[in-house]
Amino acid sequence: MKIKRPFRRRWILIPAVLLTLGGTAYGLADRYLIDHVEAVVAQPAPEDARAAETAAEQAANAVSDDWNYRSDNMSISITKKTEGSGSSAVIYYVADVQVSDASMLQSAFAQNSFGTNITENTSEIASDHGAVLAINGDYYGFRDDGVVIRNGVLYRNKPAREGVALYKDGTMASYEEPEVSAEKLLEDGALQTFSFGPALIRGGKIAENLDSVKIDTNFGNRGISNANPRTGIGMIAPNHYVFVVVDGRSSESRGMTLNEFADLMADLGATEAYNLDGGGSSTLYFKGRVVNNPQGKGQERGVSDILYLGEG
């Protein structure tokens, strides 16, 4: 009679399962947690940046207070708005920005490094670069695709979704990444591109189907159409922009849906508008302080990049 050994195969399978799970866990960590630096961008030390900022502001005859800034090169006016009450209340901030030259609208990477999973708080990146005003960008480092042009340099060219480009002539326009080459963007004068979305307004028209948007299919992503904290940029006219940050996930502010965000951009006069990374990333920085309430508890979340204005 042959004796059965039912557990033998199981003991053989357990190490294989553990190896598989371990490999999967490492793969996820490698994809979403472990830093991968692809390029290092040289920048001045923080104290040098602040000194340069002060000198540049003085040279530009800058005057400012807690909500406004004006110089020979730019004007910034920030307004805090509260709409509704109770559970329907929404708090948002609008920075009306006008610059003499589009090159003043700059981008910076966390830790001055391009790659995946490299993060730093918006305020830290902004301070290190002597920014007057800054918002979080598109968190490009959470993914490994998209078209990434920053300050006129192409860092990544893997078309994937609806992007936006900011040009030398002070205009901005959304585009389908698979349909427009990076070479064409650079040829046309693109200084910055962001790959998140969706576009909220294109050619003066509010985008359709904003109630069922997913930004991509990365691990953990879900629909982003419901009420959430928001960050976005709109163009009213060449070299005239609005940076908008919406608080959410708190008892004081529920956030905005994408449809509400698009309507707000239209009400502000934007003819082009684009949704950047939101949720816990949404941060507005101005003259050394965080203006809004990140994550509904005054706590910033590290991000990959910022869009900022500086005199330097």
Short mmCIF file of the C-alpha atoms (twelve columns), coordinates in Angstrom:
data_MODEL
# 
_entry.id   MODEL 
# 
loop_
_atom_site.group_PDB 
_atom_site.id 
_atom_site.type_symbol 
_atom_site.label_atom_id 
_atom_site.label_alt_id 
_atom_site.label_comp_id 
_atom_site.label_asym_id 
_atom_site.label_seq_id 
_atom_site.Cartn_x 
_atom_site.Cartn_y 
_atom_site.Cartn_z 
_atom_site.pdbx_PDB_model_num 
ATOM 1   C CA . MET A 1   0.000   0.000  0.000   1 
ATOM 2   C CA . LYS A 2   1.385   3.420  -0.988  1 
ATOM 3   C CA . ILE A 3   1.402   5.989  1.805   1 
ATOM 4   C CA . LYS A 4   0.302   9.477  0.776   1 
ATOM 5   C CA . ARG A 5   2.352   12.470 1.889   1 
ATOM 6   C CA . PRO A 6   -0.092  15.371 1.440   1 
ATOM 7   C CA . PHE A 7   2.128   18.030 3.039   1 
ATOM 8   C CA . ARG A 8   5.305   17.441 1.107   1 
ATOM 9   C CA . ARG A 9   4.197   19.326 -1.977  1 
ATOM 10  C CA . ARG A 10  2.892   22.154 0.157   1 
ATOM 11  C CA . TRP A 11  6.280   22.649 1.852   1 
ATOM 12  C CA . ILE A 12  7.893   22.725 -1.563  1 
ATOM 13  C CA . LEU A 13  5.396   25.339 -2.795  1 
ATOM 14  C CA . ILE A 14  5.680   27.696 0.196   1 
ATOM 15  C CA . PRO A 15  9.226   28.936 -0.607  1 
ATOM 16  C CA . ALA A 16  8.200   29.448 -4.217  1 
ATOM 17  C CA . VAL A 17  5.158   31.471 -3.130  1 
ATOM 18  C CA . LEU A 18  7.291   33.523 -0.739  1 
ATOM 19  C CA . LEU A 19  9.814   34.192 -3.462  1 
ATOM 20  C CA . THR A 20  7.028   35.285 -5.789  1 
ATOM 21  C CA . LEU A 21  5.487   37.560 -3.161  1 
ATOM 22  C CA . GLY A 22  8.904   38.938 -2.273  1 
ATOM 23  C CA . GLY A 23  9.625   39.609 -5.912  1 
ATOM 24  C CA . THR A 24  6.254   41.322 -6.305  1 
ATOM 25  C CA . ALA A 25  6.818   43.452 -3.201  1 
ATOM 26  C CA . TYR A 26  10.258  44.477 -4.414  1 
ATOM 27  C CA . GLY A 27  8.870   45.229 -7.844  1 
ATOM 28  C CA . LEU A 28  6.229   47.533 -6.329  1 
ATOM 29  C CA . ALA A 29  8.793   49.204 -4.056  1 
ATOM 30  C CA . ASP A 30  11.157  49.658 -6.970  1 
ATOM 31  C CA . ARG A 31  8.345   51.154 -9.049  1 
ATOM 32  C CA . TYR A 32  6.812   53.432 -6.434  1 
ATOM 33  C CA . LEU A 33  9.196   53.923 -3.489  1 
ATOM 34  C CA . ILE A 34  12.867  53.582 -4.385  1 
ATOM 35  C CA . ASP A 35  14.575  56.708 -5.730  1 
ATOM 36  C CA . HIS A 36  15.844  56.508 -9.293  1 
ATOM 37  C CA . VAL A 37  17.920  59.547 -10.225 1 
ATOM 38  C CA . GLU A 38  18.294  60.003 -13.972 1 
ATOM 39  C CA . ALA A 39  19.738  63.524 -14.052 1 
ATOM 40  C CA . VAL A 40  21.069  66.032 -11.531 1 
ATOM 41  C CA . VAL A 41  20.431  69.724 -12.133 1 
ATOM 42  C CA . ALA A 42  22.985  72.121 -10.651 1 
ATOM 43  C CA . GLN A 43  21.419  74.823 -8.485  1 
ATOM 44  C CA . PRO A 44  22.761  77.344 -5.958  1 
ATOM 45  C CA . ALA A 45  22.731  76.488 -2.264  1 
ATOM 46  C CA . PRO A 46  19.588  77.672 -0.390  1 
ATOM 47  C CA . GLU A 47  21.382  80.598 1.265   1 
ATOM 48  C CA . ASP A 48  22.777  81.662 -2.104  1 
ATOM 49  C CA . ALA A 49  19.314  81.416 -3.624  1 
ATOM 50  C CA . ARG A 50  17.827  83.648 -0.934  1 
ATOM 51  C CA . ALA A 51  20.601  86.190 -1.290  1 
ATOM 52  C CA . ALA A 52  20.174  86.192 -5.057  1 
ATOM 53  C CA . GLU A 53  16.410  86.555 -4.646  1 
ATOM 54  C CA . THR A 54  16.807  89.587 -2.388  1 
ATOM 55  C CA . ALA A 55  19.284  91.220 -4.760  1 
ATOM 56  C CA . ALA A 56  17.051  90.515 -7.750  1 
ATOM 57  C CA . GLU A 57  13.993  91.936 -6.006  1 
ATOM 58  C CA . GLN A 58  15.851  95.087 -5.087  1 
ATOM 59  C CA . ALA A 59  17.098  95.486 -8.634  1 
ATOM 60  C CA . ALA A 60  13.545  95.003 -9.907  1 
ATOM 61  C CA . ASN A 61  12.122  97.638 -7.530  1 
ATOM 62  C CA . ALA A 62  9.852   95.070 -5.899  1 
ATOM 63  C CA . VAL A 63  7.206   95.938 -3.310  1 
ATOM 64  C CA . SER A 64  5.086   93.335 -1.550  1 
ATOM 65  C CA . ASP A 65  2.827   92.407 1.345   1 
ATOM 66  C CA . ASP A 66  1.281   89.109 2.508   1 
ATOM 67  C CA . TRP A 67  -0.933  88.798 -0.565  1 
ATOM 68  C CA . ASN A 68  0.627   90.928 -3.294  1 
ATOM 69  C CA . TYR A 69  3.895   91.410 -5.114  1 
ATOM 70  C CA . ARG A 70  4.822   93.914 -7.774  1 
ATOM 71  C CA . SER A 71  8.095   94.565 -9.544  1 
ATOM 72  C CA . ASP A 72  9.365   95.781 -12.895 1 
ATOM 73  C CA . ASN A 73  9.012   92.205 -14.150 1 
ATOM 74  C CA . MET A 74  5.857   90.763 -12.621 1 
ATOM 75  C CA . SER A 75  2.741   91.380 -10.617 1 
ATOM 76  C CA . ILE A 76  1.082   88.847 -8.331  1 
ATOM 77  C CA . SER A 77  -2.184  89.271 -6.471  1 
ATOM 78  C CA . ILE A 78  -3.511  86.432 -4.308  1 
ATOM 79  C CA . THR A 79  -7.118  86.220 -3.202  1 
ATOM 80  C CA . LYS A 80  -8.623  83.766 -0.736  1 
ATOM 81  C CA . LYS A 81  -12.230 82.830 -1.469  1 
ATOM 82  C CA . THR A 82  -14.820 80.961 0.596   1 
ATOM 83  C CA . GLU A 83  -18.031 79.716 -0.975  1 
ATOM 84  C CA . GLY A 84  -20.936 77.860 0.608   1 
ATOM 85  C CA . SER A 85  -21.224 76.817 4.228   1 
ATOM 86  C CA . GLY A 86  -21.207 73.753 6.416   1 
ATOM 87  C CA . SER A 87  -20.419 70.520 4.584   1 
ATOM 88  C CA . SER A 88  -20.707 72.353 1.248   1 
ATOM 89  C CA . ALA A 89  -18.066 74.978 2.050   1 
ATOM 90  C CA . VAL A 90  -15.141 75.384 -0.322  1 
ATOM 91  C CA . ILE A 91  -11.989 77.429 0.257   1 
ATOM 92  C CA . TYR A 92  -9.748  78.251 -2.665  1 
ATOM 93  C CA . TYR A 93  -6.935  80.615 -3.575  1 
ATOM 94  C CA . VAL A 94  -6.429  82.484 -6.832  1 
ATOM 95  C CA . ALA A 95  -3.068  83.982 -7.726  1 
ATOM 96  C CA . ASP A 96  -3.463  86.424 -10.601 1 
ATOM 97  C CA . VAL A 97  -0.063  86.579 -12.288 1 
ATOM 98  C CA . GLN A 98  1.294   88.826 -15.013 1 
ATOM 99  C CA . VAL A 99  4.901   88.644 -16.208 1 
ATOM 100 C CA . SER A 100 6.948   90.661 -18.667 1 
ATOM 101 C CA . ASP A 101 8.470   87.508 -20.157 1 
ATOM 102 C CA . ALA A 102 7.315   83.877 -20.134 1 
ATOM 103 C CA . SER A 103 10.779  82.681 -19.130 1 
ATOM 104 C CA . MET A 104 10.030  83.956 -15.632 1 
ATOM 105 C CA . LEU A 105 7.634   81.047 -15.253 1 
ATOM 106 C CA . GLN A 106 10.062  78.301 -14.281 1 
ATOM 107 C CA . SER A 107 10.065  74.721 -13.062 1 
ATOM 108 C CA . ALA A 108 12.244  72.965 -10.477 1 
ATOM 109 C CA . PHE A 109 12.739  69.350 -9.425  1 
ATOM 110 C CA . ALA A 110 12.769  67.961 -5.913  1 
ATOM 111 C CA . GLN A 111 16.341  67.683 -4.642  1 
ATOM 112 C CA . ASN A 112 17.475  69.206 -7.966  1 
ATOM 113 C CA . SER A 113 17.223  65.720 -9.474  1 
ATOM 114 C CA . PHE A 114 15.145  64.262 -12.282 1 
ATOM 115 C CA . GLY A 115 13.898  60.703 -11.862 1 
ATOM 116 C CA . THR A 116 11.198  58.634 -10.214 1 
ATOM 117 C CA . ASN A 117 10.172  58.663 -6.540  1 
ATOM 118 C CA . ILE A 118 12.337  61.698 -5.680  1 
ATOM 119 C CA . THR A 119 10.290  64.017 -3.490  1 
ATOM 120 C CA . GLU A 120 10.529  67.179 -1.431  1 
ATOM 121 C CA . ASN A 121 7.963   69.604 -0.050  1 
ATOM 122 C CA . THR A 122 6.809   72.361 -2.398  1 
ATOM 123 C CA . SER A 123 7.942   75.015 0.091   1 
ATOM 124 C CA . GLU A 124 11.428  73.498 0.337   1 
ATOM 125 C CA . ILE A 125 11.916  73.372 -3.426  1 
ATOM 126 C CA . ALA A 126 10.551  76.908 -3.737  1 
ATOM 127 C CA . SER A 127 12.829  78.270 -1.020  1 
ATOM 128 C CA . ASP A 128 15.876  76.574 -2.530  1 
ATOM 129 C CA . HIS A 129 15.205  78.346 -5.830  1 
ATOM 130 C CA . GLY A 130 14.368  81.785 -4.486  1 
ATOM 131 C CA . ALA A 131 10.768  81.537 -5.660  1 
ATOM 132 C CA . VAL A 132 8.357   84.387 -5.060  1 
ATOM 133 C CA . LEU A 133 5.310   82.239 -5.866  1 
ATOM 134 C CA . ALA A 134 5.078   78.482 -6.406  1 
ATOM 135 C CA . ILE A 135 2.585   75.682 -6.837  1 
ATOM 136 C CA . ASN A 136 3.114   71.935 -7.000  1 
ATOM 137 C CA . GLY A 137 3.527   70.498 -10.495 1 
ATOM 138 C CA . ASP A 138 2.403   67.228 -12.043 1 
ATOM 139 C CA . TYR A 139 4.243   64.741 -9.786  1 
ATOM 140 C CA . TYR A 140 5.934   63.349 -12.889 1 
ATOM 141 C CA . GLY A 141 8.083   61.092 -10.681 1 
ATOM 142 C CA . PHE A 142 5.133   58.885 -9.726  1 
ATOM 143 C CA . ARG A 143 5.149   57.498 -13.242 1 
ATOM 144 C CA . ASP A 144 7.710   56.704 -15.896 1 
ATOM 145 C CA . ASP A 145 5.856   57.996 -18.947 1 
ATOM 146 C CA . GLY A 146 4.640   61.309 -20.322 1 
ATOM 147 C CA . VAL A 147 6.480   64.179 -22.003 1 
ATOM 148 C CA . VAL A 148 8.601   66.205 -19.591 1 
ATOM 149 C CA . ILE A 149 10.133  69.448 -20.861 1 
ATOM 150 C CA . ARG A 150 11.341  71.787 -18.150 1 
ATOM 151 C CA . ASN A 151 12.953  75.174 -18.677 1 
ATOM 152 C CA . GLY A 152 13.384  74.292 -22.343 1 
ATOM 153 C CA . VAL A 153 15.124  70.946 -21.720 1 
ATOM 154 C CA . LEU A 154 13.607  67.596 -22.706 1 
ATOM 155 C CA . TYR A 155 13.935  65.070 -19.866 1 
ATOM 156 C CA . ARG A 156 11.410  62.391 -20.846 1 
ATOM 157 C CA . ASN A 157 9.743   61.526 -24.118 1 
ATOM 158 C CA . LYS A 158 7.176   58.776 -23.601 1 
ATOM 159 C CA . PRO A 159 3.825   60.110 -24.874 1 
ATOM 160 C CA . ALA A 160 0.911   58.790 -22.838 1 
ATOM 161 C CA . ARG A 161 -1.910  61.267 -22.140 1 
ATOM 162 C CA . GLU A 162 -3.251  64.786 -22.537 1 
ATOM 163 C CA . GLY A 163 -0.504  67.228 -21.636 1 
ATOM 164 C CA . VAL A 164 -0.074  70.980 -21.536 1 
ATOM 165 C CA . ALA A 165 2.716   73.183 -22.879 1 
ATOM 166 C CA . LEU A 166 3.759   76.672 -21.799 1 
ATOM 167 C CA . TYR A 167 5.495   78.586 -24.601 1 
ATOM 168 C CA . LYS A 168 8.068   81.368 -24.964 1 
ATOM 169 C CA . ASP A 169 5.442   83.717 -26.336 1 
ATOM 170 C CA . GLY A 170 3.493   83.555 -23.072 1 
ATOM 171 C CA . THR A 171 0.755   81.239 -24.302 1 
ATOM 172 C CA . MET A 172 -0.241  77.807 -23.087 1 
ATOM 173 C CA . ALA A 173 -2.128  75.028 -24.835 1 
ATOM 174 C CA . SER A 174 -3.189  71.467 -24.079 1 
ATOM 175 C CA . TYR A 175 -2.334  68.740 -26.551 1 
ATOM 176 C CA . GLU A 176 -2.488  64.978 -27.013 1 
ATOM 177 C CA . GLU A 177 1.008   63.683 -26.306 1 
ATOM 178 C CA . PRO A 178 0.883   60.821 -28.841 1 
ATOM 179 C CA . GLU A 179 -0.074  63.286 -31.579 1 
ATOM 180 C CA . VAL A 180 2.589   65.995 -31.116 1 
ATOM 181 C CA . SER A 181 6.288   65.151 -31.043 1 
ATOM 182 C CA . ALA A 182 8.607   66.543 -28.390 1 
ATOM 183 C CA . GLU A 183 10.767  67.906 -31.204 1 
ATOM 184 C CA . LYS A 184 7.789   69.866 -32.517 1 
ATOM 185 C CA . LEU A 185 7.030   71.230 -29.071 1 
ATOM 186 C CA . LEU A 186 10.592  72.460 -28.648 1 
ATOM 187 C CA . GLU A 187 10.627  73.873 -32.179 1 
ATOM 188 C CA . ASP A 188 7.457   75.807 -31.359 1 
ATOM 189 C CA . GLY A 189 9.056   77.259 -28.233 1 
ATOM 190 C CA . ALA A 190 7.783   75.063 -25.406 1 
ATOM 191 C CA . LEU A 191 9.519   75.975 -22.146 1 
ATOM 192 C CA . GLN A 192 7.489   73.716 -19.839 1 
ATOM 193 C CA . THR A 193 5.250   70.718 -20.333 1 
ATOM 194 C CA . PHE A 194 3.177   68.942 -17.715 1 
ATOM 195 C CA . SER A 195 1.685   65.492 -17.995 1 
ATOM 196 C CA . PHE A 196 -1.262  65.016 -15.645 1 
ATOM 197 C CA . GLY A 197 -4.568  66.527 -16.698 1 
ATOM 198 C CA . PRO A 198 -7.141  66.654 -17.849 1 
ATOM 199 C CA . ALA A 199 -7.392  69.887 -19.752 1 
ATOM 200 C CA . LEU A 200 -10.191 71.938 -18.211 1 
ATOM 201 C CA . ILE A 201 -10.547 74.550 -20.950 1 
ATOM 202 C CA . ARG A 202 -9.249  74.307 -24.527 1 
ATOM 203 C CA . GLY A 203 -9.633  77.119 -27.032 1 
ATOM 204 C CA . GLY A 204 -12.077 78.934 -24.779 1 
ATOM 205 C CA . LYS A 205 -14.380 75.912 -24.371 1 
ATOM 206 C CA . ILE A 206 -14.852 73.926 -21.174 1 
ATOM 207 C CA . ALA A 207 -13.854 70.298 -21.647 1 
ATOM 208 C CA . GLU A 208 -16.531 67.612 -21.756 1 
ATOM 209 C CA . ASN A 209 -16.829 64.324 -19.854 1 
ATOM 210 C CA . LEU A 210 -14.986 65.597 -16.815 1 
ATOM 211 C CA . ASP A 211 -17.171 63.483 -14.535 1 
ATOM 212 C CA . SER A 212 -15.440 60.214 -15.473 1 
ATOM 213 C CA . VAL A 213 -11.728 61.027 -15.676 1 
ATOM 214 C CA . LYS A 214 -8.831  58.783 -14.690 1 
ATOM 215 C CA . ILE A 215 -5.355  60.214 -15.131 1 
ATOM 216 C CA . ASP A 216 -3.685  56.854 -15.852 1 
ATOM 217 C CA . THR A 217 -3.651  53.215 -14.776 1 
ATOM 218 C CA . ASN A 218 -0.837  53.263 -12.207 1 
ATOM 219 C CA . PHE A 219 -1.130  51.195 -9.023  1 
ATOM 220 C CA . GLY A 220 -3.607  52.705 -6.580  1 
ATOM 221 C CA . ASN A 221 -5.082  55.275 -8.962  1 
ATOM 222 C CA . ARG A 222 -8.789  55.896 -9.166  1 
ATOM 223 C CA . GLY A 223 -11.166 58.348 -10.680 1 
ATOM 224 C CA . ILE A 224 -10.345 61.967 -9.827  1 
ATOM 225 C CA . SER A 225 -13.622 63.628 -10.816 1 
ATOM 226 C CA . ASN A 226 -15.163 63.858 -7.341  1 
ATOM 227 C CA . ALA A 227 -14.564 66.688 -4.866  1 
ATOM 228 C CA . ASN A 228 -10.867 66.869 -4.003  1 
ATOM 229 C CA . PRO A 229 -8.146  69.417 -3.292  1 
ATOM 230 C CA . ARG A 230 -7.020  70.880 -6.629  1 
ATOM 231 C CA . THR A 231 -4.107  72.657 -8.257  1 
ATOM 232 C CA . GLY A 232 -4.372  74.137 -11.737 1 
ATOM 233 C CA . ILE A 233 -3.095  76.816 -14.072 1 
ATOM 234 C CA . GLY A 234 -5.081  78.910 -16.494 1 
ATOM 235 C CA . MET A 235 -4.161  81.485 -19.124 1 
ATOM 236 C CA . ILE A 236 -6.247  84.630 -19.469 1 
ATOM 237 C CA . ALA A 237 -4.038  86.170 -22.166 1 
ATOM 238 C CA . PRO A 238 -0.392  85.761 -23.181 1 
ATOM 239 C CA . ASN A 239 1.808   86.263 -20.088 1 
ATOM 240 C CA . HIS A 240 -1.300  86.614 -17.913 1 
ATOM 241 C CA . TYR A 241 -2.103  83.533 -15.848 1 
ATOM 242 C CA . VAL A 242 -4.089  82.334 -12.878 1 
ATOM 243 C CA . PHE A 243 -2.691  79.765 -10.454 1 
ATOM 244 C CA . VAL A 244 -5.535  78.176 -8.485  1 
ATOM 245 C CA . VAL A 245 -5.282  75.947 -5.423  1 
ATOM 246 C CA . VAL A 246 -8.356  74.476 -3.738  1 
ATOM 247 C CA . ASP A 247 -8.331  73.156 -0.186  1 
ATOM 248 C CA . GLY A 248 -10.193 69.951 0.622   1 
ATOM 249 C CA . ARG A 249 -10.524 66.878 2.813   1 
ATOM 250 C CA . SER A 250 -11.326 68.957 5.884   1 
ATOM 251 C CA . SER A 251 -14.387 70.182 7.754   1 
ATOM 252 C CA . GLU A 252 -13.675 73.695 6.437   1 
ATOM 253 C CA . SER A 253 -13.453 72.809 2.744   1 
ATOM 254 C CA . ARG A 254 -14.746 69.809 0.801   1 
ATOM 255 C CA . GLY A 255 -12.681 70.443 -2.338  1 
ATOM 256 C CA . MET A 256 -13.998 70.766 -5.889  1 
ATOM 257 C CA . THR A 257 -15.101 68.364 -8.577  1 
ATOM 258 C CA . LEU A 258 -13.373 68.650 -11.940 1 
ATOM 259 C CA . ASN A 259 -16.513 70.190 -13.414 1 
ATOM 260 C CA . GLU A 260 -16.566 72.822 -10.662 1 
ATOM 261 C CA . PHE A 261 -12.863 73.472 -11.162 1 
ATOM 262 C CA . ALA A 262 -13.343 73.983 -14.889 1 
ATOM 263 C CA . ASP A 263 -16.285 76.334 -14.261 1 
ATOM 264 C CA . LEU A 264 -14.158 78.326 -11.829 1 
ATOM 265 C CA . MET A 265 -11.373 78.696 -14.380 1 
ATOM 266 C CA . ALA A 266 -13.900 79.926 -16.932 1 
ATOM 267 C CA . ASP A 267 -15.336 82.401 -14.416 1 
ATOM 268 C CA . LEU A 268 -11.811 83.729 -13.838 1 
ATOM 269 C CA . GLY A 269 -11.515 84.449 -17.555 1 
ATOM 270 C CA . ALA A 270 -9.177  81.624 -18.532 1 
ATOM 271 C CA . THR A 271 -9.217  80.686 -22.202 1 
ATOM 272 C CA . GLU A 272 -6.926  77.710 -21.526 1 
ATOM 273 C CA . ALA A 273 -6.761  75.770 -18.254 1 
ATOM 274 C CA . TYR A 274 -5.169  72.550 -17.086 1 
ATOM 275 C CA . ASN A 275 -5.498  70.375 -13.995 1 
ATOM 276 C CA . LEU A 276 -2.232  69.555 -12.197 1 
ATOM 277 C CA . ASP A 277 -1.601  67.056 -9.411  1 
ATOM 278 C CA . GLY A 278 -4.072  67.595 -6.585  1 
ATOM 279 C CA . GLY A 279 -5.141  65.826 -3.419  1 
ATOM 280 C CA . GLY A 280 -2.485  65.900 -0.725  1 
ATOM 281 C CA . SER A 281 -0.034  67.540 -3.132  1 
ATOM 282 C CA . SER A 282 -2.005  70.765 -3.586  1 
ATOM 283 C CA . THR A 283 0.145   73.581 -2.212  1 
ATOM 284 C CA . LEU A 284 0.422   77.323 -2.772  1 
ATOM 285 C CA . TYR A 285 3.642   79.010 -1.629  1 
ATOM 286 C CA . PHE A 286 4.205   82.753 -1.503  1 
ATOM 287 C CA . LYS A 287 7.121   84.759 -0.127  1 
ATOM 288 C CA . GLY A 288 8.393   82.209 2.367   1 
ATOM 289 C CA . ARG A 289 5.121   80.713 3.563   1 
ATOM 290 C CA . VAL A 290 2.547   78.115 2.580   1 
ATOM 291 C CA . VAL A 291 -0.670  80.012 1.981   1 
ATOM 292 C CA . ASN A 292 -3.238  77.206 1.848   1 
ATOM 293 C CA . ASN A 293 -4.009  74.174 4.056   1 
ATOM 294 C CA . PRO A 294 -2.353  71.104 2.458   1 
ATOM 295 C CA . GLN A 295 -4.089  67.778 3.139   1 
ATOM 296 C CA . GLY A 296 -6.645  69.598 5.286   1 
ATOM 297 C CA . LYS A 297 -4.226  69.594 8.220   1 
ATOM 298 C CA . GLY A 298 -1.531  72.094 7.336   1 
ATOM 299 C CA . GLN A 299 0.901   69.367 6.399   1 
ATOM 300 C CA . GLU A 300 2.659   69.294 3.038   1 
ATOM 301 C CA . ARG A 301 3.183   66.124 1.054   1 
ATOM 302 C CA . GLY A 302 6.435   65.659 -0.805  1 
ATOM 303 C CA . VAL A 303 6.194   66.174 -4.569  1 
ATOM 304 C CA . SER A 304 8.438   65.702 -7.592  1 
ATOM 305 C CA . ASP A 305 8.394   69.237 -8.951  1 
ATOM 306 C CA . ILE A 306 7.043   72.758 -8.796  1 
ATOM 307 C CA . LEU A 307 6.054   75.576 -11.133 1 
ATOM 308 C CA . TYR A 308 7.274   78.904 -9.806  1 
ATOM 309 C CA . LEU A 309 8.023   82.566 -10.437 1 
ATOM 310 C CA . GLY A 310 11.262  84.186 -9.406  1 
ATOM 311 C CA . GLU A 311 13.194  87.338 -10.192 1 
ATOM 312 C CA . GLY A 312 16.455  85.456 -10.794 1 
# 
